[in-house]
Amino acid sequence: MSDGAASRAAAVRAVAGVLGPGQTLELTLAAAGAAPGARALSHALAFGALRFGHRLKKVAEGLLARPWESQSAEVQALLLVGLFQLEYGDAPPHAAVSTTVAAARLVGEARAAGMINACLRRFQREREALLAAADRTLGGQSSHPDWLVTALKRDWPAEAWQVLEAGNEHPPLVLRANARQLSTAALAAELAVAGIVTRPVPFAPHALVLERPLDVRELPAFVAGRCSVQDAAAQLAVPLLGARAGERVLDACAAPGGKACQLLEEVPGLAELVALDVDPGRAARIRDNLRRLGLEANVRVGDALDPATLRGERFERILIDAPCSGTGVIRRHPDIKWLRRREDIGPLAARQRQLLDSLWPLLAPGGRLVYVTCSVLKAENAAVVAGFLAATPEAAEVTESASLALPGLPPWPRTAGPGLALLPGVAGTDGFYYACLERCAR
Ligand SMILES: C[S@@+](CC[C@H](N)C(=O)[O-])C[C@H]1O[C@@H](n2cnc3c(N)ncnc32)[C@H](O)[C@@H]1O
């Protein structure tokens, strides 16, 4: 078995696990069992095939004798991985075709090998016409699912194509300096000595963007807890929360602890940070991160929607980093293009509103609650917050004044509705939404 075929087979298994059973790419890559030497290539192929898969699927539909939906997930994945290499990859075309055909046998699709070979060779001959036909469709032009393109064009008519283009980019690696241990400049200097070029982010003072990706586990500063991985847009939650020493803070959806750890790093002397998450496995990752960074919090496993979980407790600050569609972080997780459906958005918005309704009573008078998502859809953002504000007379929206804590923040698109939306491709970050709400002091 050639190494080339083995890495293609691992990529195909990972992509098929997303397309078929609907598992996340993180899980399917871990299960795909690529040998260490083949891992980097199989990961790159799986990410690329899913990132550009909606365009490549349109191409495949022009090549197949039978409908796409009637093919097994493995055959669909073989076509996406093969076409991705031919259109976007570095391998010589003949090697891309022969290793993908060999991979068909390795993933139990020996009978489809001839058909895969014929499709890939025909793509080489008829590339321009096939791509032109694909690009006449929304999905082909944008490499995103049709429903999401439609929703973005409705929500952000002026910015939609920038957001879609950013969704196809390779994301940068962004670090957060651990403010308890060193300054951002000191971290940049330490990395520079190792030949790693970084640049600062004006509105996120602890962030450093790395020009070239690397495996963070090989970085001594990461292993020793001097830095963490966190996009610049995610680093805005802590300054917007505005917590001060002596206050009790609830992070209600805390795992894996990115924002909780940032809060502890940047605001020493809190009375207590309760870091709650409903998922025990994910809550364990909060503990791992606290340990690596030398921090302490009250980590609890529990459902924020269950009134018994936090009964009788009071907090001066509450962070709700709500579960959401993840449509703001598609460049990091291209499987979201395949896993998320239009029908998911209504139930997500209902749960987000429930989280606001359930946790608001725990906020002390004069306290602040920050609602966050990594979605770019108004249904999960401004619409949820506007509905909550309309039903909650003692809640005041203070996002605009809270954002004064973020000098250098690029102007964000102002449309009707509360909150601050950072859009990928516009702000140069992942897509995040923030709304700061204060409880009128009585
Ligand atoms: C967007 S993630 C949070 C990311 C985290 N704040 C960070 O910065 O690393 C959302 C989290 O909410 C948790 N979650 C979802 N529903 C919940 C609930 N009802 N109660 C508590 N946690 C919940 C999920 O398990 C998930 O870990």
The ligand as an SDF file (V2000), in Angstrom:
LIG
                    3D

 27 29  0  0  0  0  0  0  0  0999 V2000
  -19.7320   28.1260   22.6270 C   0  0  0  0  0  0  0  0  0  0  0  0
  -19.3770   26.8920   23.7640 S   0  0  0  0  0  0  0  0  0  0  0  0
  -18.6030   27.7980   25.0570 C   0  0  0  0  0  0  0  0  0  0  0  0
  -17.1690   28.1800   24.7980 C   0  0  0  0  0  0  0  0  0  0  0  0
  -16.4620   28.7250   26.0230 C   0  0  0  0  0  0  0  0  0  0  0  0
  -17.1660   29.8210   26.6200 N   0  0  0  0  0  0  0  0  0  0  0  0
  -15.0400   29.1630   25.7420 C   0  0  0  0  0  0  0  0  0  0  0  0
  -14.7790   30.3540   25.6030 O   0  0  0  0  0  0  0  0  0  0  0  0
  -14.1760   28.2840   25.6770 O   0  0  0  0  0  0  0  0  0  0  0  0
  -20.9420   26.5740   24.4390 C   0  0  0  0  0  0  0  0  0  0  0  0
  -20.9320   25.6250   25.6370 C   0  0  0  0  0  0  0  0  0  0  0  0
  -22.2300   25.6490   26.2150 O   0  0  0  0  0  0  0  0  0  0  0  0
  -22.4490   24.4030   26.8210 C   0  0  0  0  0  0  0  0  0  0  0  0
  -23.9040   24.3090   27.0860 N   0  0  0  0  0  0  0  0  0  0  0  0
  -24.9010   24.1070   26.1950 C   0  0  0  0  0  0  0  0  0  0  0  0
  -26.1020   24.1190   26.8090 N   0  0  0  0  0  0  0  0  0  0  0  0
  -25.8540   24.3400   28.1280 C   0  0  0  0  0  0  0  0  0  0  0  0
  -26.6800   24.4440   29.2840 C   0  0  0  0  0  0  0  0  0  0  0  0
  -28.0020   24.3160   29.1720 N   0  0  0  0  0  0  0  0  0  0  0  0
  -26.0910   24.6640   30.4770 N   0  0  0  0  0  0  0  0  0  0  0  0
  -24.7280   24.7880   30.5760 C   0  0  0  0  0  0  0  0  0  0  0  0
  -23.9060   24.6790   29.5080 N   0  0  0  0  0  0  0  0  0  0  0  0
  -24.4570   24.4720   28.3110 C   0  0  0  0  0  0  0  0  0  0  0  0
  -21.8990   23.4210   25.8170 C   0  0  0  0  0  0  0  0  0  0  0  0
  -21.6100   22.1850   26.4170 O   0  0  0  0  0  0  0  0  0  0  0  0
  -20.6520   24.1500   25.3200 C   0  0  0  0  0  0  0  0  0  0  0  0
  -19.5120   23.7220   26.0230 O   0  0  0  0  0  0  0  0  0  0  0  0
  1  2  1  0
  2  3  1  0
  2 10  1  0
  3  4  1  0
  4  5  1  0
  5  6  1  0
  5  7  1  0
  7  8  2  0
  7  9  1  0
 10 11  1  0
 11 12  1  0
 11 26  1  0
 12 13  1  0
 13 14  1  0
 13 24  1  0
 14 15  1  0
 14 23  1  0
 15 16  2  0
 16 17  1  0
 17 18  1  0
 17 23  2  0
 18 19  1  0
 18 20  2  0
 20 21  1  0
 21 22  2  0
 22 23  1  0
 24 25  1  0
 24 26  1  0
 26 27  1  0
M  CHG  2   2   1   9  -1
M  END
$$$$
